[in-house]
Amino acid sequence: MKKILTFLVLTINSFVFSQNSLRIGYNSTMSGRNISTNYSIPKGDNNFTLGMRFNINRLHHVDDQFKTFVKRLYATKPIHYFGINFSYERKILKKWDLINPFLFCDIQFTYSTTRNRSFLPYSFDTTENITLYKEHINFFGPFYWLENTIGFGLNIDVNKKLYINQKIGFGRTLVLGYDEKLLNKTFNWFSSEFGGILSLSLGYKF
């Protein structure tokens, strides 16, 4: 019994007296944009974060290509706005006091629909030899999105309590789901897309 109590006390102390922190940040990923709130727990050179994300809808696409998933996430119900994320960070190049470089692995999961905007030909003007196009807006899904990225980041101390967390990385996103409206039925239930992450957060140490 004493051993169990000793273990519990040491575990609680490690959480209470370690430099745990809360982060609020902006993320640009393969699926789109989101705001995240994460709780960070350091363990020596390792750091673990767990939190939630809030998806931001985008009406205009970043490209005019006929992509189904890349930057097309668009929430249509309250549940589609939320997701969870987990990150592991490993400190490297421990040479500076205020700047702490690290390598990271980031996993984000959400459940949402897509909004797809396309222009398709519907008529041809023979007098001017001009093809006329019509705008089409389609919503597909919802799908399960699992975004996996690895990369490099920096923690920059502003003062003893505040710090800036920056990350850049690349990886693959798995999209699971089915929609009969999609033309490509072969990969309708499963798709894998290349993507990355750009992240900027503000952290507060307890």
C-alpha positions as CSV (number, residue, x, y, z in Angstrom):
1,M,0.0,0.0,0.0
2,K,2.9,2.4,0.8
3,K,4.4,1.7,-2.6
4,I,1.1,2.6,-4.3
5,L,0.8,5.8,-2.3
6,T,4.4,6.8,-3.0
7,F,3.8,6.2,-6.8
8,L,0.7,8.3,-6.8
9,V,2.4,11.1,-4.9
10,L,5.4,11.1,-7.3
11,T,3.1,11.0,-10.3
12,I,1.0,13.9,-9.1
13,N,4.1,15.9,-8.2
14,S,5.5,15.4,-11.7
15,F,2.3,16.9,-13.2
16,V,2.0,19.7,-10.7
17,F,5.6,20.9,-10.7
18,S,6.4,20.3,-14.3
19,Q,6.0,23.3,-16.7
20,N,2.6,22.3,-18.1
21,S,1.1,24.8,-20.4
22,L,-1.9,25.8,-22.4
23,R,-1.7,26.6,-26.1
24,I,-4.1,28.4,-28.5
25,G,-3.1,28.4,-32.1
26,Y,-3.9,28.6,-35.8
27,N,-3.3,25.6,-38.1
28,S,-3.3,25.3,-41.9
29,T,-3.5,21.6,-42.8
30,M,-4.4,19.5,-45.9
31,S,-8.1,19.7,-45.1
32,G,-8.3,23.4,-44.4
33,R,-7.9,25.8,-41.5
34,N,-8.6,25.4,-37.8
35,I,-8.1,26.9,-34.4
36,S,-6.7,24.5,-31.7
37,T,-6.6,24.6,-27.9
38,N,-4.1,22.1,-26.5
39,Y,-2.8,21.1,-23.0
40,S,1.0,20.5,-23.1
41,I,2.8,18.2,-20.7
42,P,6.7,18.1,-20.8
43,K,8.7,15.1,-19.7
44,G,12.4,15.8,-19.9
45,D,13.2,16.4,-23.6
46,N,9.8,15.0,-24.6
47,N,6.6,17.0,-24.8
48,F,3.0,15.7,-25.2
49,T,0.0,17.8,-26.2
50,L,-3.6,16.8,-26.4
51,G,-6.5,19.0,-27.3
52,M,-9.4,20.0,-29.5
53,R,-9.7,21.9,-32.8
54,F,-12.4,24.1,-34.3
55,N,-12.7,23.9,-38.1
56,I,-12.9,27.2,-40.1
57,N,-15.1,27.1,-43.2
58,R,-13.6,28.5,-46.4
59,L,-16.0,29.7,-49.2
60,H,-13.2,30.3,-51.8
61,H,-10.8,27.6,-52.8
62,V,-7.0,28.2,-52.9
63,D,-6.9,26.6,-56.4
64,D,-9.2,26.0,-59.4
65,Q,-8.4,22.3,-59.7
66,F,-11.0,19.6,-59.5
67,K,-9.8,18.3,-56.1
68,T,-12.3,16.6,-53.8
69,F,-10.6,16.9,-50.4
70,V,-7.6,19.2,-50.4
71,K,-8.6,22.4,-48.6
72,R,-12.2,21.5,-49.2
73,L,-13.3,20.7,-45.6
74,Y,-16.6,22.6,-44.9
75,A,-18.7,22.1,-41.8
76,T,-22.5,21.9,-42.4
77,K,-23.5,20.7,-38.9
78,P,-22.3,21.7,-35.4
79,I,-20.5,18.3,-34.9
80,H,-18.5,19.0,-38.1
81,Y,-16.8,22.0,-36.6
82,F,-14.9,20.0,-33.9
83,G,-12.0,17.6,-33.9
84,I,-9.2,16.3,-31.6
85,N,-5.5,16.4,-32.0
86,F,-2.4,14.9,-30.4
87,S,1.2,15.9,-30.8
88,Y,4.6,14.5,-29.7
89,E,7.6,16.8,-29.6
90,R,11.3,15.9,-29.1
91,K,13.8,18.6,-28.2
92,I,17.0,18.9,-30.4
93,L,20.0,21.2,-30.5
94,K,19.7,22.3,-26.9
95,K,22.1,25.3,-27.3
96,W,20.0,28.4,-26.7
97,D,18.1,29.6,-23.6
98,L,15.1,31.3,-25.3
99,I,14.8,29.2,-28.5
100,N,14.1,25.5,-28.3
101,P,14.0,23.6,-31.6
102,F,12.2,20.3,-31.8
103,L,11.0,17.5,-34.1
104,F,7.4,16.6,-33.9
105,C,4.7,14.1,-34.9
106,D,1.1,15.6,-35.1
107,I,-2.2,13.7,-35.5
108,Q,-5.5,15.5,-36.0
109,F,-8.9,13.8,-36.4
110,T,-12.2,15.3,-37.4
111,Y,-15.6,14.4,-39.0
112,S,-17.0,16.7,-41.6
113,T,-18.4,17.3,-45.1
114,T,-16.7,19.0,-48.1
115,R,-17.7,22.0,-50.2
116,N,-16.7,21.7,-53.8
117,R,-16.9,24.5,-56.3
118,S,-16.4,23.8,-60.0
119,F,-17.1,25.3,-63.4
120,L,-18.4,23.1,-66.2
121,P,-19.2,23.9,-69.8
122,Y,-22.9,24.0,-70.6
123,S,-23.1,26.0,-73.9
124,F,-21.1,27.2,-76.8
125,D,-21.4,30.5,-78.6
126,T,-20.9,29.8,-82.3
127,T,-20.7,33.4,-83.3
128,E,-17.8,34.2,-81.0
129,N,-16.4,30.7,-80.7
130,I,-16.7,31.0,-76.9
131,T,-17.5,28.2,-74.5
132,L,-19.8,29.2,-71.7
133,Y,-19.3,27.8,-68.2
134,K,-21.6,27.4,-65.3
135,E,-20.7,27.3,-61.6
136,H,-21.6,24.2,-59.6
137,I,-21.5,23.9,-55.8
138,N,-21.6,20.4,-54.3
139,F,-21.4,19.1,-50.8
140,F,-20.0,15.6,-50.2
141,G,-19.7,13.4,-47.1
142,P,-19.4,13.6,-44.2
143,F,-16.1,11.9,-44.0
144,Y,-13.6,10.9,-41.3
145,W,-10.3,12.8,-41.7
146,L,-7.1,11.5,-40.1
147,E,-4.2,14.0,-40.7
148,N,-0.7,12.7,-39.9
149,T,2.3,15.0,-40.2
150,I,5.9,15.1,-39.1
151,G,8.3,18.1,-39.2
152,F,10.3,20.7,-37.4
153,G,9.3,23.4,-34.9
154,L,10.5,26.1,-32.5
155,N,9.4,27.1,-29.0
156,I,10.4,30.8,-28.5
157,D,10.1,32.2,-25.0
158,V,8.6,35.7,-24.7
159,N,9.0,35.7,-20.9
160,K,8.9,33.2,-18.1
161,K,5.2,32.4,-18.7
162,L,4.5,33.1,-22.4
163,Y,6.0,31.4,-25.4
164,I,5.4,31.1,-29.2
165,N,5.2,27.6,-30.8
166,Q,5.8,27.4,-34.5
167,K,5.6,24.2,-36.6
168,I,6.0,23.2,-40.2
169,G,5.7,19.7,-41.6
170,F,4.4,17.3,-44.2
171,G,2.6,13.9,-44.2
172,R,-0.4,12.0,-45.4
173,T,-4.1,12.4,-44.7
174,L,-6.5,9.5,-44.7
175,V,-10.1,10.2,-45.6
176,L,-12.7,7.6,-44.9
177,G,-16.3,7.7,-46.0
178,Y,-18.8,7.1,-48.8
179,D,-20.9,9.4,-51.0
180,E,-22.9,8.1,-54.0
181,K,-22.6,11.5,-55.7
182,L,-18.9,11.1,-56.2
183,L,-18.0,9.9,-59.7
184,N,-14.9,8.0,-58.6
185,K,-16.5,5.1,-56.8
186,T,-13.3,3.0,-56.7
187,F,-11.7,5.2,-54.0
188,N,-15.0,6.6,-52.6
189,W,-14.7,4.8,-49.3
190,F,-10.9,5.5,-48.8
191,S,-8.6,8.2,-50.0
192,S,-5.0,9.2,-49.2
193,E,-3.8,12.7,-49.8
194,F,-0.4,14.3,-49.5
195,G,-0.4,17.4,-47.3
196,G,1.3,19.4,-44.6
197,I,0.9,21.7,-41.6
198,L,1.7,25.3,-40.9
199,S,1.0,26.1,-37.2
200,L,1.4,29.2,-35.0
201,S,0.4,29.0,-31.3
202,L,0.7,31.1,-28.2
203,G,1.4,29.1,-25.0
204,Y,1.1,30.0,-21.3
205,K,3.1,28.0,-18.8
206,F,1.6,27.2,-15.4
